[in-house]
Amino acid sequence: MSKAAAQRQQGWYHKVGLRRIERKPTALLTVKVESYPAGYPQYSALVSSYDSFFIFRSFQRLRARLLLTKQDELHVLEMQLENIDKTEISPFFLGTCRGDRNAAREILLDKIQKKLTEYDSFVGQCRHTLSYNRASSRDLASLRNWLEEMGCISDDEASYLKEENDLISLAISGDHAMKQLEDWIEDCLIHYYSGFRQRPGFETMMELILAGATFATVLTTAAARQNTIAAVLDLPNDVPAARQTLRAAQPDDPSRLIYMDNLAVQLANRYQSSGATADFEEASQIARQLVALAEPNHPHRAQFLQNLAFLLEYRYNRTRQLVHLNEAIQHTRMSLDTPSQSPTERTLSLNHLSRCLEHRFRGEGAICDIQEATQVTRQSLEGFQHDDPQKSSRIGRLAILLFAQYDAMQATETLGEAMFIGFEVVDKLPRGQDRISLLMCLGKACHDEYRATGNMAALESALKLYQDCEDSTKSNCPESTSQSYFLGLVYLDRFRRTHATKDLDAAMKSASAAVYCTPDDHPNKHERLAGLGAVYHERYRRTENPDDLETATKMYQAAVDIAQREHLDIAGYLCLLGSAHVDRYRAGAPGSSLELPLRLAEEAVRITPACHPDRASRLEALGTVYKVKSQDRASSPEDSSRTIQLFEESLSATPKNHPERASRLRLLGVQYEDRHGNFGSAGDLETAIGLYREALENVSSTSHIRMLAGRDLTSIFVHQGQWQHAHEAAHTVIQLMPSLAPASLGPADQKFLLSHFSNFASDAAAIALTAGKPPFDALQLLELGRGVLSGSLSRLYLDVSELSEKHPGLATRYTELRDEVDRRAKSAEIPRPKGLLTPRRPGQMFTTRESEADRTYNAGRDLENLVAEIRNLTGFQDFLLPPSKSIVKAAASRGPIIIINTSTHRCDALLITPDSITSLQLPHLHKADIETRIRTNNTGTLLTLSWLWHTTANPILTALNYTSLPSSPTAWPRVWWILTGPLSRFPLHAAGIYTDPFSPKGTTDTVLDRVISSYSTTVQALLHTRSLRTSPLSSTTTKSKAILLAMHKTPNLRTLPHAKPEIAAVRALFPSHIHPIEPLPLKEAVMSELLSSPCAIFHFAGHGKTDETDALRSYLVLGQDGKWNRDERLTVRDLYNLNLRQGKAPSLAYLSACGTGGVGEMGVVGEGVHLVGAFQAVGFRHVVGTLWEVSDEVCVDIARAFYEGLGREGWRVDGDDDDDDGEAVSRALHWAIRAAREQTVGRMDGTRKVVFCEEEEEEGTGELLWVPYVHFGG
């Protein structure tokens, strides 16, 4: 909310009589006022004797003058700041606060801060003063009368009491209800004095009044005038007795009209409870007679008119006949025009008139009725004291009426006032219909604000308000179904923003409950059907399950049918139904065509008013139909032009800060770009560039849409050869990448989003290098844009020891939130219903408060806010951000880090050493060649290894001066390969020239003969693994656990006869302090063993499978006793659900299975989403895996040689020695591979990939059985 809006709202406190700061009333003085000296001592004693006499000037005009002056001073400073910004010669300064070196701006901002602090302080003082109630006219009259009689204060100084509009009361009476009663009795005595003075006991009553006794001593009740008179006249409270009393009264009895009124009231009460028409007829007849008999100045005429109005309202509530409501409104107006009406009666009549006008507005829709109802409610508030318990309810009603007025007129100021008043009073309302209605109104307003602005705080408020309704509703009441419906819409919108599947599941749960528990004849059944249809439709767009689309279509059609039958607003439902039929056509559903969706969308647009807030979305829907139509072969050029026209109209109807604006900008940009491609118009391409650029810069829209627009913009600039512009666009997209897939999202959700930007980081890095940017800039783009899925949670577990030392409180909060986000992001998803949810018993609703989706979202939001807070601390500006240049270079102290970036634009190696970060272009390496070799299953042949050597490995090793065989076994250098894109499927560690594959001895033109190789997905991942602290395997005094699993025989899969011998060989090589265990080969048992106690080594020998369509479903095969099924797959997704980083992390995972380090799903090929990456992400410091199929027999040789090598290294895999961190693992694997290279010649007796018994074994790996083994880690 803007400051101007907030200032306007300060005035509303005064309008509705709200007071924010209260104080207790002062005690009465025990000394008489007259005992003080005349003058100010005596006047001060009088003022202090009664709280309501604390009346003073507020000086509003002077305050306004000073505020205007201070406001103008700030405005001048604001203009000066804008001028400095506009004339800034270094645009870099405008993009950073830390690096801003403009001294003039710094001085001006300091001055603005001081002036703004002074302004805010004065605004607060004014706000405090204006919050007090206006002085009571009765109290003013008392003070004036006293001063006139005593004459002890000069007239000039006492004249302040004449400024009635500027006088405020600082005190609050101890009992305003009693004061209201006193004021009312005073009015009564004026009216009834002549009649009361003749009644017995009158003198005693007056003595009590004059003595100051409470009026509760005189009258038994003051709930209403009728009850007061009934108590005095001893009126009966049932129909027979009231009728008898009236018959016994003489015609000239002055109380006869009172007896008639009492009979009418008793009949009305009985009608209200029984509904007997005869009672209504008789009561209304008597009430009309009373109105006719009472003269205009009769003291009871207002009461008679109001009672008749109440009776007519009762009748309307039963019959819904407008004639009764109109007559009730007429008689209430007459009651208000009666001169004899007391203030209490007037407040009652105003409330009734407001209620009747609201009824008529709800039924007829006349805007003038809701406007008058709002105005009348404001007037009624003037009759309440500040702390009257009924006042909050009336203020709540005012807020509800303002919401209704906004819905009818769309006046933004009205909405602002309604929200301001509503939030002020909602917590003061008791549980009941008014509180429920106000919570729903506030929730809807916040939800509408989110849809108009994209403000996530508004969406969170809407969710909280709808959930608060649960405290005020019963599970089977109509409001409960409304709450479920609106909650479903909020969860759906949050899913569209965050793409969290948990939100979609929560939306399905709420929307299904709303539909199921809403009767078919309910007036809102249509909107709830459409709401559930929207959830199914959104789920179809995520999963492409045709059943969801068919269900959505049926739901939309049912809503349309009801709306047509009941003559309701149908445009929105037509639009939804049309969009579903478009998707059916795209999916090739039987019987689908574009004729129906085109007709539906055109009708929706035709009947939607030009000023309707949803017109833009309906124009977009119609344009989408024409877009699909224009893509058909039989389309005409007019279809493309019509598409652009509709998208332009939709964009014109979309406000600048609307969250959907970026999406509509991109839609239009794509159409202009396509038309340029078809017809070559340069103007169309420039228009597309402008649209894409605006979409990329629209901060109100989602990161996903902005990034898509930025990707399109980058593509155009690359095509034009404008590399600098392409770099700027690509850089912006990459900066948004972390927000696209935050740690609070589950792995599946992250993978879905990241798949839309596969290899974009590599393209961005290539563009940066082509644009002449430093190699470190390209490296930063790769670090931000790659490894997001596998590294989002790993980054959170970086070392926080420095934070703990300097800010222990923040460190504790961070650790707690980090662990909660980790746990909730990996928690099992809510099972998705296949149809409508069915309650256990009729009327039972589903509990939605504090859903898992809410807890996950809130934890992620709180963690993001905490990280932002930490980054504001001195020395922690780069907390959790990609490593700085100095840190990156320091990471290469144990050996060079080589990042090979592959892009369609160019291929380069980024070489990181302790002294420098340089780039080496690889002109003979082309991404197209890489993809061709993958497509032809040619990733590990001799020709491929030779090609890798010539195009990639040899130029890199030469640049690093690794040109020959190391001089001794202890002098072998280490390197870390970080491969991007499809190149990650290739064995760079095995690249070389093998002229004689059966006798490779003597050659040094291979990577294996020059360096020891390890792999990592990113530099950050490498730093993370190095930061893990493990149990020292080299220590003979510490027991370490090793989990060993052998799956030699699995039902329906090829037998692996060497799996058990492999485990036996490994077990035999363990020293005594490493304790091997072999749990049941079941997923639950294995995961439990991993979590139960620190695990040092995990060794698996069995079948592995790389899933080509979903990398998260790649798995190790488990099972027991011939019972293997999908539930016994240990998948990548299962591993991500583990957290082994707490305490001592595990040291080594050895995966002796096929393809554990390979990625089949090309959409996430650069994300490290494979079994090796998963074991590393959850906490293993070192992982040994394979890139593709491996020989069952050779696996035994490699494993034996590897663990023998570890033994020779003293089992130093924990990295206690900083100079030799983890080298034992990479060195042991290196020598094992070299030994296998020399010994395994042509053996191919079976592989450890998943091959079902009836399938044929694939050929082609032959003699290169030693190639696939890789080491990931530090």
HUVENZI-V389795 format. One record per pair of residues at least 6 apart in sequence whose C-alpha atoms are under 7 Angstrom apart, sorted by the first residue. I is the first residue (numbers start at 1). GAP is how many residues later the second one is. Records with the same first field share a line. If there is no record, write none. Layout:
I = GAP, GAP
//
This chain:
9 = 408
10 = 117
13 = 6, 118
14 = 116, 117
16 = 362, 365
17 = 116, 369
18 = 113, 368
19 = 112, 113
20 = 111
23 = 148, 149
24 = 148
25 = 26, 146, 147, 148, 149
26 = 25
28 = 21, 22
29 = 20
33 = 9, 12, 13
34 = 8
36 = 6
38 = 114
39 = 113, 114
40 = 113
47 = 6, 7
51 = 120, 121, 122
52 = 87, 117, 119, 120, 121
53 = 86
54 = 115, 116, 117
55 = 80, 112, 113, 114, 115
56 = 111, 112, 113
57 = 109, 110, 111
58 = 71, 108, 109, 110
59 = 107
60 = 106
63 = 63
70 = 49
74 = 38, 41
77 = 35
81 = 24
84 = 21
93 = 6, 7, 8
132 = 36, 37, 38
133 = 35, 36
134 = 33, 34, 35
135 = 32, 33, 34
176 = 209, 211, 212
177 = 211
181 = 41
182 = 33
184 = 158, 160
187 = 155
191 = 108
196 = 6
205 = 13
219 = 9
220 = 11
221 = 6, 7
222 = 6
236 = 6
237 = 29
238 = 28
239 = 24, 27, 28
242 = 20, 21
243 = 20
245 = 14
246 = 10, 13, 14
249 = 7
257 = 33
260 = 26
261 = 26, 43
264 = 19, 22, 23
267 = 12, 16
268 = 11, 12, 15, 43
271 = 8, 9
272 = 42
284 = 24
287 = 17, 21
290 = 14
291 = 10, 13, 14
294 = 7
296 = 42
297 = 42, 43
298 = 42
299 = 41
302 = 33, 36, 38, 39
305 = 26, 27, 29, 30
306 = 25, 26, 29, 43
309 = 19, 20, 22, 23
310 = 18
312 = 12, 13, 16
313 = 11, 12, 15
315 = 9
316 = 6, 8, 9
325 = 31
329 = 24, 27
332 = 17, 21
336 = 10, 13
343 = 40
347 = 33, 36
350 = 26, 27, 30
351 = 26, 29
354 = 19, 22, 23
357 = 12, 13, 16
358 = 11, 12, 15
361 = 6, 8, 9
367 = 41
370 = 31, 35
371 = 34
374 = 24, 27, 28
377 = 21
381 = 10
384 = 7
392 = 33, 36, 37
393 = 36
396 = 26, 29, 30, 42
399 = 19, 22, 23
400 = 38, 41
402 = 12, 13, 16
403 = 12, 15, 38
406 = 8, 9
419 = 23
422 = 16, 20
426 = 9, 12
429 = 6
431 = 41
432 = 40
436 = 33, 36
439 = 26, 27, 30
440 = 26
443 = 19, 22, 23
444 = 18
446 = 12, 13, 15, 16
447 = 11, 12, 15
449 = 9
450 = 6, 8, 9
451 = 208
452 = 206, 207
453 = 204, 205, 206, 247
454 = 204, 205, 246, 247
463 = 24, 27
466 = 17, 21
467 = 382
469 = 14
473 = 6, 7
474 = 6
475 = 369, 370
476 = 367, 368, 369
481 = 33, 36, 37
482 = 32
484 = 26, 27, 29, 30
485 = 25, 26, 29, 43
487 = 23
488 = 19, 20, 22, 23
489 = 18, 42
491 = 12, 13, 15, 16
492 = 11, 12, 15, 43
494 = 9
495 = 6, 8, 9
497 = 205
499 = 250
500 = 245, 249
501 = 248
502 = 327, 328, 351
503 = 350
505 = 325, 327
506 = 347
507 = 28
508 = 24, 27
510 = 338
511 = 20, 21
512 = 20, 324, 325
513 = 324, 332, 333
514 = 14
515 = 13, 14
516 = 320
517 = 326
518 = 7
526 = 33, 36, 37
527 = 32
529 = 26, 27, 30
530 = 25, 26, 29, 43
533 = 18, 19, 20, 22, 23
534 = 18
536 = 12, 13, 15, 16
537 = 11, 12, 15
539 = 9
540 = 6, 8, 9
549 = 31
553 = 24, 27
556 = 17, 20, 21
557 = 20
559 = 14
560 = 10, 13, 14
563 = 6, 7
564 = 6
571 = 33, 36, 37
572 = 32
574 = 26, 27, 30
575 = 25, 26, 29, 43, 46
578 = 19, 22, 23
579 = 18, 42
581 = 16
582 = 12, 15, 43
584 = 8
585 = 7, 8, 9
598 = 24, 27
601 = 20, 21
602 = 20
604 = 14
605 = 10, 13, 14
608 = 7
616 = 34, 35, 37, 38
617 = 33
619 = 27, 28, 31
620 = 26, 27, 30
623 = 20, 23, 24
626 = 13, 16, 17
627 = 13, 16
629 = 6, 10
630 = 6, 9, 10
644 = 24, 27
647 = 21
648 = 20
651 = 10, 13, 14
654 = 7
657 = 43
658 = 42
659 = 41, 42
660 = 41
662 = 33, 36, 39, 43, 44
663 = 42
665 = 26, 27, 30
666 = 25, 26, 29, 43
669 = 19, 22, 23
670 = 18
672 = 12, 13, 15, 16
673 = 11, 12, 15
676 = 6, 8, 9
689 = 24
692 = 17, 18, 21
693 = 20
695 = 11, 14
696 = 10, 11, 13, 14
703 = 33, 36, 37
704 = 36
707 = 26
710 = 19, 20, 23
711 = 19
713 = 16
714 = 12, 15, 16
717 = 6, 8, 9
718 = 8
723 = 44, 47, 48
724 = 47
726 = 41
727 = 37, 40, 41, 44
730 = 34
731 = 33
734 = 27, 47, 50, 51
737 = 47, 48
741 = 9
742 = 50
743 = 49, 50
744 = 77, 81, 112, 113, 116
745 = 80
746 = 79, 80
747 = 42
750 = 39
751 = 38
755 = 408, 409
758 = 405, 406
759 = 222, 407
761 = 20, 21, 24, 25
762 = 20, 139, 140, 141, 218
763 = 140, 142
764 = 17
765 = 13, 14, 16, 17
766 = 137, 139, 140
768 = 10
769 = 6, 9
775 = 135, 142, 143, 144
776 = 141
783 = 99, 235
784 = 98
786 = 380, 381
787 = 230, 231, 379, 380, 381
788 = 379
789 = 378
790 = 377, 378, 379, 387
791 = 230
793 = 29
794 = 230, 383
795 = 85
796 = 22, 84
798 = 226
799 = 228
803 = 8
804 = 7
814 = 52
817 = 42, 46
818 = 45
820 = 39
821 = 35, 38, 39
824 = 32
825 = 31
826 = 310, 311
827 = 310
839 = 6
870 = 6
871 = 6, 7, 8
882 = 138
889 = 23, 24, 25, 26, 27
890 = 24
892 = 20, 21, 22
893 = 20, 21
895 = 78, 79, 80
896 = 15, 16, 17, 79, 80
897 = 14, 15, 16, 78, 79, 80
898 = 11, 12, 13, 14, 78, 79, 80
899 = 10, 11, 12, 78, 79, 80
900 = 8, 9, 10, 78, 79, 80
901 = 6, 7, 8, 78, 79
902 = 6, 25, 78, 79
903 = 24
904 = 23
907 = 14, 15, 16, 18, 19
908 = 11, 12, 13, 14
909 = 10, 11, 12
910 = 7, 8, 9, 10
911 = 6, 7, 8
912 = 6
922 = 29, 30
924 = 27
925 = 26, 27
930 = 52, 53
931 = 51
933 = 6
938 = 6
939 = 47
942 = 52
945 = 45, 46, 47, 48
946 = 45, 46, 47
948 = 40, 43
949 = 42, 43
953 = 35, 38
957 = 6
962 = 48
964 = 40, 46
965 = 39, 44, 45
966 = 6, 44
972 = 39, 40
973 = 38, 39
974 = 37, 38, 39
975 = 36, 37, 38, 39
976 = 37, 38, 39, 40
977 = 37, 38, 39
978 = 37, 38, 39, 40
980 = 186
981 = 184, 185
982 = 183
985 = 173, 174, 202
987 = 280, 281
989 = 18, 19, 24
990 = 16, 17, 18, 277
991 = 15, 16
992 = 13, 14, 15
993 = 12, 13
994 = 6
998 = 243
1000 = 238
1004 = 6
1012 = 214, 215, 218
1013 = 213
1014 = 212, 257, 258, 259
1015 = 256, 257, 258
1016 = 6, 256, 257
1017 = 151
1022 = 251, 252
1025 = 156, 248, 249
1026 = 248
1028 = 117, 153
1029 = 115, 116
1030 = 114, 115, 116, 117, 184
1031 = 65, 113, 183
1032 = 182
1033 = 7, 178, 179, 180, 181
1034 = 176, 177, 178
1036 = 37
1038 = 35
1039 = 34, 35, 36
1040 = 33, 34, 35, 55, 56
1041 = 33, 34, 35, 54, 55, 56
1042 = 32, 33, 34, 35, 53, 54, 55, 56
1043 = 33, 34, 35, 54, 55, 56
1044 = 19, 32, 33, 34, 54, 55, 56
1045 = 33, 36, 54, 55, 56
1046 = 13, 14, 17, 54, 55, 56
1047 = 12, 54, 55, 71
1048 = 7, 8, 9, 11, 12, 54
1049 = 6, 7
1050 = 69, 72, 74
1051 = 71, 72, 73
1052 = 200, 201
1053 = 197, 198, 199, 200
1054 = 197, 198, 199
1056 = 136
1058 = 134, 135, 138
1059 = 42, 43
1062 = 134
1065 = 135
1066 = 134, 137
1067 = 9
1069 = 134, 135
1079 = 6, 7
1081 = 37, 38, 39
1082 = 36, 37, 38, 46
1083 = 35, 45, 46, 47
1091 = 49
1094 = 50, 52
1095 = 51
1096 = 50, 51, 52
1097 = 49, 50, 51, 52
1098 = 50, 51, 52
1099 = 50, 51, 52
1100 = 50, 51, 52
1101 = 50, 51, 52
1102 = 15, 50, 51, 146
1103 = 13, 14, 50, 51, 145, 146, 147
1104 = 11, 12, 13, 49, 50, 51, 52, 144, 145, 146
1105 = 9, 10, 11, 49, 50, 144, 145
1106 = 8, 9, 49, 50, 52, 53, 54
1107 = 6, 7, 53
1108 = 52, 53
1109 = 51, 52
1110 = 51
1111 = 48, 49, 50, 58, 59
1112 = 19, 20, 21, 57
1113 = 18, 19, 20
1114 = 17, 18, 56, 57
1115 = 14, 15, 16, 17
1116 = 13, 14, 15
1117 = 11, 12, 13
1118 = 10, 11
1119 = 9
1132 = 38, 39, 42
1135 = 39, 40, 43
1136 = 38, 42
1138 = 40
1139 = 39, 40
1140 = 38, 39
1141 = 37, 38
1145 = 34, 35
1146 = 33, 34, 35
1147 = 33, 34, 35, 66, 67
1148 = 32, 33, 34, 35
1149 = 31, 33, 34, 35
1150 = 33, 34, 35
1151 = 33, 34
1152 = 33, 43
1153 = 37, 95, 96
1154 = 32, 34, 35, 36, 94, 95
1155 = 31, 32, 33, 34
1156 = 14, 15, 16, 29, 30, 31
1157 = 13, 14, 15, 28, 29, 30
1158 = 12, 29, 30
1159 = 6, 10, 11
1172 = 11, 13
1176 = 6, 7
1181 = 92
1182 = 90, 91, 92
1183 = 88, 89, 90
1184 = 86, 87, 88
1185 = 84, 85, 86
1186 = 82, 83, 84
1187 = 81, 82
1188 = 80
1189 = 58, 59, 60
1190 = 57, 58, 75
1191 = 53, 54, 55, 56, 57, 74
1192 = 54, 55, 56
1198 = 34, 35, 38
1201 = 31
1202 = 26, 27, 30
1205 = 23
1206 = 18, 19, 22
1209 = 15
1212 = 12
1213 = 9, 11, 12
1214 = 8
1215 = 6, 7
1222 = 52
1226 = 45
1233 = 33
1236 = 30
1237 = 29
1241 = 22
1242 = 20, 21
1243 = 20
1244 = 18
//
